[in-house]
């Protein structure tokens, strides 16, 4: 079966711009979570959605937001980009909020210049 | 989430068993131990999880001490493809909890030919 698909794979944006990243979970998975990975901070939890509702949120500023659609696809948006937002953004899906493990996508590499 | 402590790096000779330790001394009674690994530039991959009994699957074995304060992931015959960062995390196995998952910094395992 198809895995978790994240688009685009690579993105270059300018400071102050905004960006939208997309994640298509494994078919049947209703839970989608997002992570930011940087060399200095490691993997940091952003937020988790289940059935279009945000269930949990990490310690990120309000510039980071997300949503989930009725087909479980999810998007995350970062507004007013800063250089420090350059990172690998990972999406993970699961049947049941990760109880039996999350399946991760390959990520979107965002570079802010 | 309870915190975990892992050594930052380990080496293992190809074909030998790789034993990766994890300390989770503040683990709660309802928290499971999960292991993931991340190969360079890919999303993390779920390996195994357990509560208090030892677990084995096609990828690895998980040994949890009787007091549950530490665990060891065992890759029985390490190959070069097992070179990755290994993350140990703890979280409740409760789909209603939707706990945010904290990955920590993990152990970088280098398998040496």
Interface residues (C-beta under 8 A of the other chain):
Chain A: X4 X31 X33 X35 X42 X43 X44 X45 X48 X50 X55 X56 X57 X58 X90 X92 X96 X97 X98 X99 X100 X101 X102 X103 X104 X105 X106 X107
Chain B: X34 X36 X38 X41 X42 X43 X44 X45 X46 X49 X87 X91 X93 X94 X95 X97 X98 X99 X100 X101 X102 X103 X104 X105 X106
